[in-house]
Amino acid sequence: MKEKDRDFRTARALMVDCQVRPNNIVDDRIVTAMRTLRRERFVPPALIGQAYSDAELPLGEGRTMPSPLTIGRLASFAAVRPGERVLVIGANTGYGAAVLAACGGAVVALESSADLRAMATAALAGEAPEVRVLAGRLSEGAPQHTAFDVIVIEGAIDVLPTALASQLTPQGRVIAIVRQRGVGRIVRAEVSGGGFAQIVLADCQAGPLPGFSPAQTFAF
């Protein structure tokens, strides 16, 4: 094993043991995935030394890669069962999609940025080749590839689009970070009356995703 690979392996173990497991991420599938997947392959080359830091990483275009703990929490709340169809919206470089695939999900990764999509495709080819990468507007989801059992949105949004409700199975759920009065909260949303009923699960800060702002209204 090369010295650099040994260093990354040590950093990966420290990430899991110091960041992930102490924060109630107890699903063995998630822990094993994060201990195994080479996160350094999912970050821009200039940031490779920060691949296992407890921080969001800038990806350009106003986008960020969520911290390892945020990915672990989203995956934990998603509670993907083997064989479930999963859509990751705002998949950026594909790390979160790879974690969910390692949990047994059949994962589709949706990304609007051509540059991030190219990074995801390259990284996933070596780490989780079963993940399918799609291009498209994030707020529209992937209506041509429904229905999904789970939709995970990897980034903070202001509004959960009701259009996603039609892309879920009857017992499907959305796990997302929704900003409320400036505070990000992980929510679990299930279809209710053509829209969503949401339950707040935990506070969580994350970089914003484009295209999820509330519709503007006009006052006279």
C-alpha positions in Angstrom: 0.0 0.0 0.0 1.3 3.4 -1.0 2.0 5.9 1.8 -0.6 8.3 0.5 -3.2 5.5 0.4 -2.3 4.5 3.9 -2.8 8.2 5.1 -6.2 8.3 3.5 -7.2 5.1 5.1 -6.2 6.4 8.5 -8.1 9.7 7.8 -11.1 7.7 6.7 -11.1 5.6 9.9 -10.8 8.8 12.0 -13.7 10.4 10.1 -15.9 7.5 11.0 -14.8 7.1 14.6 -14.6 10.8 15.5 -17.3 12.4 13.4 -19.9 9.9 12.4 -20.3 7.2 15.0 -20.3 9.6 18.0 -23.3 11.4 16.5 -25.7 8.5 16.6 -25.0 7.1 13.1 -25.4 3.4 14.1 -26.5 1.7 10.9 -23.7 -0.7 10.1 -24.2 -0.3 6.4 -23.6 3.4 6.6 -20.6 3.0 8.9 -19.1 0.4 6.7 -19.7 2.4 3.5 -18.1 5.5 4.9 -15.2 3.5 6.2 -14.7 1.9 2.8 -15.6 4.5 0.1 -12.6 6.6 -0.9 -14.0 10.0 -0.3 -10.8 11.6 -1.6 -11.9 10.5 -5.1 -15.1 12.7 -4.8 -13.4 16.0 -4.0 -11.7 18.4 -6.4 -7.9 17.8 -6.6 -7.1 21.1 -4.9 -9.1 20.0 -1.9 -8.0 16.4 -1.6 -6.2 17.2 1.7 -9.5 18.2 3.2 -11.5 15.1 2.0 -12.0 13.8 5.5 -12.4 17.1 7.4 -15.5 17.9 9.4 -16.6 20.6 7.0 -18.5 21.4 3.8 -16.2 21.8 0.8 -16.6 24.4 -1.9 -17.3 23.0 -5.4 -17.7 26.2 -7.4 -20.9 27.6 -8.9 -22.0 28.4 -5.4 -22.3 24.7 -4.6 -20.8 22.8 -1.7 -20.1 19.1 -0.8 -21.9 18.3 2.5 -19.8 17.4 5.4 -19.4 13.6 6.2 -21.7 13.9 9.2 -24.4 15.6 7.1 -24.2 12.7 4.6 -24.3 10.2 7.4 -27.4 11.8 9.0 -29.3 12.0 5.7 -28.5 8.4 4.9 -29.5 7.4 8.5 -32.8 9.1 8.3 -33.4 7.8 4.8 -33.2 4.2 6.2 -33.0 2.7 2.7 -34.0 -0.9 2.5 -32.3 -3.3 0.1 -33.7 -3.0 -3.4 -35.5 0.3 -2.8 -35.3 2.9 -5.7 -33.6 6.0 -4.5 -33.3 9.5 -6.2 -30.5 11.8 -4.9 -31.2 15.4 -5.9 -28.3 17.7 -6.0 -25.9 14.8 -6.0 -22.8 17.0 -6.7 -19.8 14.7 -6.9 -21.7 11.5 -6.0 -20.4 10.6 -2.6 -23.8 10.6 -0.9 -25.2 8.5 -3.8 -22.4 6.0 -3.3 -23.2 5.7 0.4 -26.9 5.0 -0.3 -26.0 2.5 -3.0 -23.8 0.7 -0.5 -26.8 0.5 1.8 -28.6 -1.6 -1.0 -30.5 1.1 -2.8 -30.9 1.3 -6.6 -29.7 4.8 -6.8 -30.2 7.5 -9.5 -28.1 10.7 -9.0 -29.6 13.9 -10.4 -27.2 16.8 -11.0 -27.7 20.1 -12.9 -24.1 21.2 -13.1 -22.2 19.7 -16.0 -18.9 20.0 -14.2 -20.1 18.3 -11.0 -21.9 15.6 -13.1 -18.6 14.8 -14.8 -16.8 14.6 -11.4 -19.6 12.3 -10.1 -19.5 10.1 -13.2 -15.7 9.6 -12.9 -15.7 9.0 -9.1 -18.7 6.6 -9.2 -17.1 4.6 -12.0 -14.5 3.4 -9.5 -16.5 3.5 -6.2 -20.1 2.7 -7.0 -20.6 1.9 -10.7 -24.2 0.8 -10.2 -25.3 4.4 -9.6 -26.9 6.1 -12.6 -26.1 9.8 -13.1 -28.7 12.0 -14.7 -28.7 15.6 -15.9 -31.7 17.8 -15.1 -33.2 20.7 -13.2 -33.0 19.8 -9.5 -36.4 21.1 -8.5 -38.1 19.0 -11.2 -36.7 15.7 -10.0 -36.6 12.8 -12.5 -40.2 12.3 -13.6 -39.2 10.0 -16.5 -37.6 7.5 -14.0 -40.3 7.2 -11.3 -41.5 5.9 -9.0 -39.0 6.2 -6.2 -39.2 4.8 -2.7 -36.9 7.4 -1.3 -35.8 10.9 -2.5 -32.9 12.5 -0.7 -32.1 16.2 -1.4 -28.4 16.9 -0.7 -28.4 20.6 0.2 -30.5 23.2 1.9 -33.8 24.3 0.2 -36.4 26.8 1.1 -39.4 25.0 -0.3 -40.1 21.3 -1.0 -41.6 21.1 -4.5 -45.0 19.5 -4.6 -44.0 18.1 -8.0 -41.9 15.5 -6.3 -44.9 14.0 -4.6 -46.0 12.4 -7.9 -42.5 10.8 -8.2 -42.9 8.7 -5.0 -44.4 5.3 -4.4 -47.5 5.4 -2.1 -45.3 4.7 0.9 -42.4 6.8 -0.3 -40.6 9.5 1.6 -38.4 12.5 1.0 -35.5 13.4 3.3 -34.4 17.0 2.9 -32.8 19.9 4.7 -35.4 22.7 4.7 -34.5 26.2 5.9 -37.1 27.7 8.3 -36.4 31.3 9.4 -32.7 30.8 8.5 -32.3 27.6 10.4 -31.8 24.3 8.4 -33.7 21.3 9.6 -33.7 17.8 8.3 -37.3 16.8 7.6 -39.0 13.6 6.5 -41.9 14.3 4.1 -44.6 11.9 3.0 -47.3 12.5 0.4 -50.5 14.0 1.9 -53.4 15.4 -0.2 -51.3 16.0 -3.3 -48.6 17.8 -1.3 -46.4 16.8 1.7 -46.8 16.3 5.4 -43.4 17.0 7.0 -41.9 15.9 10.3 -38.8 17.7 11.6 -36.1 15.3 12.6 -33.0 17.4 13.5 -31.3 20.7 13.0 -28.7 20.6 10.2 -26.9 23.3 8.3 -25.8 22.8 4.7 -25.0 24.8 1.6 -28.0 25.9 -0.5 -29.2 24.2 -3.7 -30.4 26.4 -6.6 -33.9 26.5 -7.8 -35.9 25.8 -4.6 -37.0 29.4 -3.7 -40.6 30.1 -2.9 -42.8 31.4 -5.7 -42.9 35.1 -5.7 -46.1 36.9 -4.8 -47.0 40.5 -5.6 -48.7 42.9 -3.2 -50.5 46.0 -4.4 
